[in-house]
Amino acid sequence: MTTSPTVAAVIVTYNRADKLARVLDALAAQTRPADRIYVVDNASTDGTAALMDSRKSDTVRHLRLAKNVGGAGGFNAGVKAAFADGFDQIWISDDDAYPEPDALELLIGGLARFQAETGHAPSFACSAVRWTDGSWCEMNTPATVWDWPRFYSDDMRYFLVRSCSFVSVLVPRWAIRAHGFPIRDYFIWYDDAEYTQRLAKSYPGIFVPDSLVIHDVAQNHGVNYGMITDDTLWKFRYGARNETSFRRREQGLAGVAAFVYMVRGQMRDARLPQRLRRPIYRAIWEGLRFAPEIEMPRNDTKPS
């Protein structure tokens, strides 16, 4: 007899109480609800604490951190908490992403069905992410492997992917046991791409296009280093440092050189001023020496 896996949802939030309330409503409306929801609060200063006081239950846990450790630190803390509590699968998402009612059910079913029919165990399953107007959300497009349609059919609509964002991705326990937790020291940006590529070393993930999530971001565009502004420079600096660190670890100096070539071209084509370009080059230099720890589970004994 096959038993249903236990599933925990991990949501990281910072000063978005209104959007977080909508996320919690969407989680409560799932056709297959998560068995527990961990809301990791990065020391919010708005009404998040009051909201969570009103929503706390045996199912909803408020993990308030002492300081803002960024999205990466928050996902690290939430995944570790859910793993320590013994859940079979962990559903990771953002505080401004609203899943359709069957989003989780389709991800759970996707992992099980793909393995049953192909004999391969996907390292994660991710949703299709749309913007508020219904168009594809550019920043949340998964990266496919070279043979991405290998198992696709009208009856089994799954594509093989090597990475995805942290907007609705379901990760099985075995993959965390094998590859560890998200890197907390990244703070923000590229933590999701690094983590899912690390998981995919065992086997690619699957993209489940019928599992839908709405991402409530201000603008619908991807990450391009030609889009840097004074207001967004700090995020791009983290992104440049983190991706350089990843490429140095996984691809060597050749991978770093390819990344520098891409970033330089995007900034040049956009005619960014030197005052915006120089901090990015400094961040890349820092990334060459940045080798954050990959934390592995110390004890995989599931609570009884």
C-alpha positions in Angstrom: 0.0 0.0 0.0 1.4 3.4 -1.1 1.2 6.1 1.5 1.0 9.8 0.7 4.2 11.7 1.5 4.2 14.3 4.2 4.8 17.8 2.9 5.9 21.0 4.5 5.7 24.4 2.9 8.5 27.0 3.5 7.7 30.6 2.8 10.3 33.4 3.4 9.0 36.9 4.1 10.2 40.4 4.8 7.8 43.3 5.3 5.1 42.1 3.0 2.3 41.4 5.4 -0.5 42.1 2.9 0.9 39.8 0.2 1.8 37.2 2.8 -1.8 37.1 3.9 -2.8 36.3 0.3 -0.2 33.6 0.2 -1.5 32.0 3.4 -5.0 32.1 2.0 -3.8 30.4 -1.2 -2.0 27.7 0.8 -5.1 27.0 2.9 -7.2 26.6 -0.3 -5.0 23.9 -1.8 -6.8 20.7 -2.9 -3.9 18.9 -1.2 -2.8 21.2 1.6 0.7 21.1 3.1 0.8 19.3 6.4 2.7 22.2 7.9 3.6 25.7 6.8 6.8 27.4 8.0 6.7 31.1 7.6 10.3 32.3 8.0 10.2 36.0 9.0 13.4 38.0 8.3 12.8 40.3 11.3 10.0 42.2 9.5 9.1 45.6 10.9 5.6 45.9 9.4 2.5 44.0 10.5 3.9 40.6 9.8 4.1 39.6 13.5 0.5 40.6 14.1 -0.6 38.7 11.0 1.2 35.6 12.2 -0.2 35.9 15.7 -3.6 35.7 14.1 -2.8 32.8 11.8 -0.6 30.6 14.0 -1.9 27.0 14.6 -0.6 23.5 14.8 -0.3 23.7 11.0 1.2 27.2 10.6 4.5 28.0 12.3 6.1 31.4 12.6 9.9 31.3 12.6 11.0 34.8 13.3 14.7 35.3 12.8 16.7 37.7 15.0 17.9 39.7 11.9 17.4 39.9 8.2 19.6 37.2 6.6 18.1 37.6 3.2 16.1 35.2 1.1 19.0 32.7 1.0 19.4 32.7 4.8 15.6 32.4 5.3 15.3 29.4 2.9 18.2 27.8 4.6 16.6 28.1 8.0 13.2 27.0 6.8 14.4 24.0 4.9 16.5 22.9 7.8 13.6 23.2 10.2 11.2 21.2 7.9 13.9 18.6 7.3 14.6 18.2 11.1 10.9 17.7 11.6 10.9 14.7 9.3 8.9 15.8 6.3 9.2 13.7 3.1 8.9 16.7 0.7 9.5 20.4 1.1 7.6 23.0 -1.0 9.6 26.2 -1.3 8.1 29.5 -2.4 8.0 33.3 -1.9 5.8 35.7 0.1 4.4 37.3 -3.1 3.6 34.1 -5.0 0.0 32.8 -5.1 -0.5 29.2 -6.1 -3.6 28.0 -7.8 -5.6 25.5 -5.7 -4.2 22.4 -7.3 -0.6 23.6 -7.6 0.8 21.4 -4.8 -1.3 18.4 -5.7 0.1 18.5 -9.2 3.7 18.7 -8.1 3.3 15.8 -5.7 1.6 13.8 -8.3 4.3 14.7 -10.9 7.2 13.4 -8.8 5.4 10.2 -8.1 4.1 9.6 -11.6 7.4 10.4 -13.3 9.3 8.0 -11.2 6.7 5.3 -11.6 6.6 5.5 -15.4 10.2 6.2 -16.2 12.1 4.6 -13.3 14.0 7.9 -12.7 13.5 10.0 -9.5 13.4 13.7 -10.2 15.4 15.8 -7.8 12.7 18.5 -7.7 9.4 19.5 -9.4 8.6 23.1 -10.2 5.5 25.0 -11.2 4.7 27.3 -14.2 4.9 30.9 -12.9 2.8 33.6 -14.5 2.8 37.3 -13.9 -0.2 39.2 -12.6 -1.5 39.8 -16.2 -1.3 36.1 -17.0 1.8 36.3 -19.1 4.9 34.1 -18.4 6.9 35.5 -15.5 10.3 36.1 -17.1 12.4 35.9 -13.9 11.0 32.5 -13.0 11.6 30.5 -16.2 13.2 27.1 -15.5 16.4 26.2 -17.4 16.0 23.0 -19.4 18.5 20.2 -20.0 19.5 19.4 -23.6 17.0 16.5 -23.9 14.2 18.3 -22.1 11.3 16.7 -24.0 12.5 13.1 -23.7 9.6 11.9 -21.6 7.0 14.4 -22.7 3.6 13.2 -24.1 0.1 14.5 -24.2 -0.6 12.2 -21.3 2.5 13.0 -19.2 3.2 16.8 -19.5 6.6 17.0 -17.8 9.9 18.6 -19.1 13.3 17.9 -17.7 15.0 21.0 -16.2 18.4 21.6 -14.6 17.4 24.6 -12.5 14.5 26.8 -11.4 13.6 29.6 -9.0 12.4 29.4 -5.5 8.8 30.3 -6.6 7.0 27.0 -6.1 9.5 24.1 -6.2 8.9 20.8 -4.4 12.1 19.0 -3.2 12.1 15.4 -1.9 13.9 14.5 1.3 16.3 12.2 -0.4 17.7 15.0 -2.6 18.3 17.2 0.5 20.0 14.3 2.2 22.3 13.8 -0.8 23.1 17.4 -1.6 22.5 19.5 1.5 20.7 22.8 2.2 20.5 26.1 0.3 23.6 28.3 0.9 22.7 30.8 3.6 25.7 33.1 2.9 24.5 34.0 -0.6 22.0 36.4 1.2 20.0 37.1 -2.0 20.1 36.2 -5.7 21.3 33.0 -7.4 20.7 30.9 -4.3 17.8 29.2 -6.1 19.7 28.5 -9.3 22.7 27.2 -7.4 20.6 25.0 -5.2 18.5 23.4 -7.9 21.6 22.8 -10.1 23.2 21.1 -7.1 20.2 18.9 -6.6 20.1 18.0 -10.3 23.5 16.4 -10.1 21.6 13.2 -9.1 18.9 13.6 -11.8 17.2 16.6 -13.4 14.1 18.1 -12.0 10.8 18.2 -13.8 8.8 21.3 -14.9 5.0 20.7 -14.3 3.3 23.3 -16.6 -0.2 22.5 -15.3 0.8 23.5 -11.7 0.3 27.3 -11.8 1.5 30.1 -9.5 1.0 33.9 -9.9 4.0 36.0 -9.0 3.0 39.4 -7.8 6.2 41.4 -8.7 6.2 45.0 -9.9 7.7 44.4 -13.3 7.9 41.4 -15.6 11.5 41.1 -16.7 14.4 38.7 -16.2 17.8 39.4 -14.8 19.9 41.3 -17.3 23.0 43.3 -16.2 22.1 46.0 -18.6 19.1 46.9 -16.4 21.1 48.0 -13.3 20.0 51.2 -11.7 21.2 53.0 -8.6 18.3 51.4 -6.7 18.9 47.8 -7.9 22.8 47.9 -7.9 23.0 46.2 -4.5 21.0 43.1 -5.7 23.1 42.8 -8.9 26.2 42.9 -6.8 25.0 39.9 -4.8 24.0 38.2 -8.0 27.4 38.7 -9.6 29.3 37.6 -6.6 27.2 34.5 -6.0 27.2 33.3 -9.6 30.9 33.9 -9.9 31.4 31.7 -6.8 29.2 29.0 -8.3 31.0 29.0 -11.6 34.4 29.0 -10.0 33.4 25.9 -8.0 31.6 24.0 -10.8 33.1 25.2 -14.0 36.5 26.6 -13.1 38.0 29.8 -14.6 36.6 29.0 -18.0 33.1 29.3 -16.6 34.0 32.5 -14.8 35.4 33.9 -18.0 32.2 33.1 -19.9 30.1 34.8 -17.2 32.3 37.9 -17.3 32.0 38.1 -21.0 28.2 37.9 -20.8 28.0 40.5 -18.0 30.4 42.9 -19.8 28.4 42.6 -23.0 25.1 43.3 -21.3 26.4 46.4 -19.5 28.2 47.7 -22.6 25.2 47.3 -24.9 23.0 49.1 -22.3 25.7 51.9 -22.1 25.7 51.8 -18.4 27.8 54.5 -16.7 31.1 53.3 -15.2 29.9 54.1 -11.7 27.4 51.2 -12.1 29.8 48.9 -13.9 32.7 49.1 -11.5 30.9 47.7 -8.5 29.8 44.7 -10.6 33.4 43.9 -11.6 34.5 44.2 -7.9 31.7 41.8 -7.0 33.0 39.3 -9.6 36.5 39.6 -8.2 35.1 39.0 -4.7 33.2 35.9 -6.0 36.5 34.3 -7.1 37.5 34.0 -3.5 34.0 33.5 -2.0 33.6 29.8 -1.1 30.6 29.6 1.3 29.9 26.4 3.2 27.4 23.8 1.9 25.7 22.5 5.0 24.7 18.8 5.0 22.2 17.2 7.2 23.8 15.9 10.3 21.1 13.5 11.4 18.5 12.0 9.1 16.5 10.2 11.7 12.9 11.1 11.2 10.9 11.9 14.3 8.4 9.1 15.2 
